[in-house]
Amino acid sequence: MCNLSEGIERRGELRGRKLGEEVGEKRGELRGRKIGEKIGQERGEKTGRKALSVLLQKLMQEGRKEDVDRVLQDDEYQEQLLLEYHLK
């Protein structure tokens, strides 16, 4: 009888460990994904700000003040000039 209860206990421990590992893995994956998304978003924003800054500097150097104003108000035009200047 003692061996039977030990076997049942061992099987329960194994099931519990497996379930715990699965839950922990899922939590870790979700946490890792959130951290990765945050890092990606921060990098993307930084890259975008830098590209826009370079674009504005180039336009100012070329004396294109009207284009600077338009870039700051018109997202499509901004995108067009970022591509034109090979900044994106």
Steps between C-alpha positions, in 0.01 A plus 500: 500500500787734572644451151161579345468831686859588412428430133188714509691777676783482245256512210329804655836673543588436136163632381535806723853568378395465136203732548719750685758496224234556233345791689843650570603464137184676378546783750864536401410505133239771553738706709777460244265604219393812690861595570596437137212710370593785732865490393397486132265792537764709678758423232253579223404832655866593549583410140201697374590808703858486375391467136259793535771710665744428217231580242418832665868592519549424130195703402619795709848479344339509158288801597173308463314662793158444341575130471603490867164646595317256272694199630395589853132512400465244222589139588478381138736773380734420790503135393564599139801714590641238742499255210634758256795575730553128567435544871245222515 
